[in-house]
Amino acid sequence: MKPVQTHPEATQALLAALGSEKVKTDEATCFAASFDNMRLSFMPEAVIRPGVEDDIGTVLKLANQYRVPVTVRGRGTGNTGASSPIHGGWVIHLDHWDKIEIDPVSAMATVQPGAITAKINELAAPHGLFFPPDPSSLKYCSIGGNIATNAGGLRAAKYGVVRDHVYALEGFLPTGEKVRWGAPLRKFVSGINLRDLWIGSEGTLGVITKAVIKLVNKPLARRTFLLACRTDEIALEAAAKLMGSRVNPAVFEFLDTQTVEAAEKRRGSRVFSTDELKGNNETHSILLVEIDGHPSVLADDAKKVRQWISEYAVAYRETDNEAEAEALWDIRRTCSQAMYSLGNAKLNEDIVVPFRSYVALIKYTREIRDRIGLATPTFGHAADGNFHVHIMYDRDNPEHCKKAEAAIHEVMKKVVELGGAITGEHGIGIAKSPFLRLQHSPAEIQAMLAVKKALDPNNILAPGQIFDPLNVWEHRPVKVTLAWDKH
Ligand SMILES: Cc1cc2nc3c(=O)[nH]c(=O)nc-3n(C[C@H](O)[C@H](O)[C@H](O)COP(=O)(O)OP(=O)(O)OC[C@H]3O[C@@H](n4cnc5c(N)ncnc54)[C@H](O)[C@@H]3O)c2cc1C
């Protein structure tokens, strides 16, 4: 599909200002910047790879002058269509701005937004440091995208999310002025904190060009436990019990029986042998627990975990050996792709519920499965209630699509009813825009829109994202293979 030039005069002015090396209008470049992991394509008119920071000011000033929508793109791994230019216009693509400087004394890193998250950890490791927020996409996503979505990861329960690890941001207001929020200091309380307003704002309030992030001492030791529980309910009751015991797991993952069944099928082997399961060959629910820290504290916590395991698990394994730990992680790493044996398309909702609602949530997902006949495998972070509820369906079957669409609305309503959140890490983008008003009152939405209007009076940055409910079912996903599909 050729890019349609709906702002030809503006794009000409842009080309004149920045040159054709930095501004591309060809079909291939525009197509590559038209979708993220949600795979709904909306073609931009031009893709800009800025050379120097001031280029961004120039782009935004021109966009305001000509009223051209602008979308910022990191590495396009987002799950919600937030970096898709749904109203066309220009995309600012920042994947080439990927410098990382580690300051081991301050335990800080100064990073450009396109830096790949895993690379930050690679460079921090020789100094005994790491950047704890670790989305599963960390080998592919950018720190700019992480900050703009306030990404979380497997270690969020103990170490927190991206917001807990940002000291300072630099960048441009939607109107094109350069700003700095915070400073490379451990303490900074001057003025109203707009740094935190940018974090998680999904590219709607500014363009991040630099960040100073907090690094943390790498734990000296870790111990991994993998256990099977007879049912999902037992596993979830166990999860709440462990959290109440004051053990502070760095990783605590839950895989329901539907997920385990699909993952074992993909691996071609059971996680626990019949002997380990004492002859009970039914599919079990699985919990993966990792504790880390100083070896002396770890020994004490490990005792508590073993005691807890003896109350709830049918079978378990544990290790403090890196290679063996990797083997215990295999089932968790397999589950995302394994689901495609249950349907060729998936809705992946990263909802959050409080501990008291864990069991009610899992029962509800099974109730939906039984009622509509589509698989609802669920896995996720048992320490903070951030579960990935999936609905697997056949994208080419209109009946399936109708059922999946209705079911996801029901799940979202239920989550809010249970005291939860419609998203815990992916953000709203376009994917969850139809549900925003289930979570927030009209007054809350008005307040958010007032902030947006104050910073972006011409609605230039990511217009339509978050607030305008978009019927995603009217759009067919593009058939592409992305780098992370293989993992
Ligand atoms: C296999 C897989 C696993 C995943 N696992 C997780 C997970 O465990 N936890 C999690 O939180 N997410 C996860 N995600 C989602 C995704 O990786 C994160 O949302 C990530 O933070 C997006 O980074 P990105 O560089 O790809 O951003 P993009 O997708 O390019 O953009 C995401 C948003 O950030 C904005 N943005 C990007 N750069 C800037 C900038 N410089 N200035 C302003 N706004 C900007 C965009 O406009 C958009 O709104 C996963 C995705 C995949 C494909």
The ligand as a MOL file (V3000), in Angstrom:
LIG
                    3D

  0  0  0     0  0            999 V3000
M  V30 BEGIN CTAB
M  V30 COUNTS 53 58 0 0 0
M  V30 BEGIN ATOM
M  V30 1 C 7.4100 -10.9050 22.9330 0
M  V30 2 C 7.0250 -9.6660 23.6890 0
M  V30 3 C 7.0780 -9.6740 25.0820 0
M  V30 4 C 6.7260 -8.5280 25.7920 0
M  V30 5 N 6.8200 -8.5580 27.1570 0
M  V30 6 C 6.5640 -7.4450 27.8570 0
M  V30 7 C 6.6960 -7.4410 29.2860 0
M  V30 8 O 7.0690 -8.4330 29.9010 0
M  V30 9 N 6.4460 -6.2820 29.9360 0
M  V30 10 C 6.0500 -5.1520 29.2800 0
M  V30 11 O 5.8570 -4.1240 29.9190 0
M  V30 12 N 5.9080 -5.1380 27.9390 0
M  V30 13 C 6.1430 -6.2350 27.2120 0
M  V30 14 N 6.0010 -6.2130 25.8510 0
M  V30 15 C 5.5420 -4.9890 25.1790 0
M  V30 16 C 6.6800 -4.0520 24.6700 0
M  V30 17 O 7.8770 -4.7520 24.4640 0
M  V30 18 C 6.8940 -2.8940 25.6330 0
M  V30 19 O 5.7350 -2.0880 25.6690 0
M  V30 20 C 8.0980 -2.0050 25.2770 0
M  V30 21 O 8.2930 -1.0950 26.3350 0
M  V30 22 C 7.9400 -1.2370 23.9750 0
M  V30 23 O 9.2020 -0.7400 23.5780 0
M  V30 24 P 9.4950 -0.3500 22.0490 0
M  V30 25 O 10.8270 0.2370 21.9590 0
M  V30 26 O 9.2450 -1.5040 21.1700 0
M  V30 27 O 8.3850 0.7770 21.8510 0
M  V30 28 P 7.3590 1.0020 20.6670 0
M  V30 29 O 6.4720 -0.1820 20.5150 0
M  V30 30 O 8.0700 1.4910 19.4880 0
M  V30 31 O 6.5050 2.1900 21.2910 0
M  V30 32 C 5.7350 2.0120 22.4480 0
M  V30 33 C 5.2060 3.3690 22.9070 0
M  V30 34 O 6.2920 4.1720 23.3270 0
M  V30 35 C 6.2900 5.4150 22.6290 0
M  V30 36 N 7.6800 5.8180 22.4670 0
M  V30 37 C 8.7160 5.0640 22.0090 0
M  V30 38 N 9.8630 5.7660 22.0420 0
M  V30 39 C 9.5500 6.9930 22.5180 0
M  V30 40 C 10.2970 8.1770 22.7760 0
M  V30 41 N 11.6190 8.2520 22.5410 0
M  V30 42 N 9.6380 9.2620 23.2330 0
M  V30 43 C 8.3150 9.2190 23.4830 0
M  V30 44 N 7.5500 8.1320 23.2730 0
M  V30 45 C 8.1640 7.0340 22.8020 0
M  V30 46 C 5.5710 5.1170 21.3280 0
M  V30 47 O 5.0250 6.2930 20.7680 0
M  V30 48 C 4.5070 4.1630 21.8190 0
M  V30 49 O 3.4750 4.8890 22.4230 0
M  V30 50 C 6.3010 -7.3640 25.0970 0
M  V30 51 C 6.2430 -7.3680 23.7070 0
M  V30 52 C 6.5990 -8.5020 23.0050 0
M  V30 53 C 6.5470 -8.4670 21.5150 0
M  V30 END ATOM
M  V30 BEGIN BOND
M  V30 1 1 1 2
M  V30 2 1 2 3
M  V30 3 2 2 52
M  V30 4 2 3 4
M  V30 5 1 4 5
M  V30 6 1 4 50
M  V30 7 2 5 6
M  V30 8 1 6 7
M  V30 9 1 6 13
M  V30 10 2 7 8
M  V30 11 1 7 9
M  V30 12 1 9 10
M  V30 13 2 10 11
M  V30 14 1 10 12
M  V30 15 2 12 13
M  V30 16 1 13 14
M  V30 17 1 14 15
M  V30 18 1 14 50
M  V30 19 1 15 16
M  V30 20 1 16 17
M  V30 21 1 16 18
M  V30 22 1 18 19
M  V30 23 1 18 20
M  V30 24 1 20 21
M  V30 25 1 20 22
M  V30 26 1 22 23
M  V30 27 1 23 24
M  V30 28 2 24 25
M  V30 29 1 24 26
M  V30 30 1 24 27
M  V30 31 1 27 28
M  V30 32 2 28 29
M  V30 33 1 28 30
M  V30 34 1 28 31
M  V30 35 1 31 32
M  V30 36 1 32 33
M  V30 37 1 33 34
M  V30 38 1 33 48
M  V30 39 1 34 35
M  V30 40 1 35 36
M  V30 41 1 35 46
M  V30 42 1 36 37
M  V30 43 1 36 45
M  V30 44 2 37 38
M  V30 45 1 38 39
M  V30 46 1 39 40
M  V30 47 2 39 45
M  V30 48 1 40 41
M  V30 49 2 40 42
M  V30 50 1 42 43
M  V30 51 2 43 44
M  V30 52 1 44 45
M  V30 53 1 46 47
M  V30 54 1 46 48
M  V30 55 1 48 49
M  V30 56 2 50 51
M  V30 57 1 51 52
M  V30 58 1 52 53
M  V30 END BOND
M  V30 END CTAB
M  END
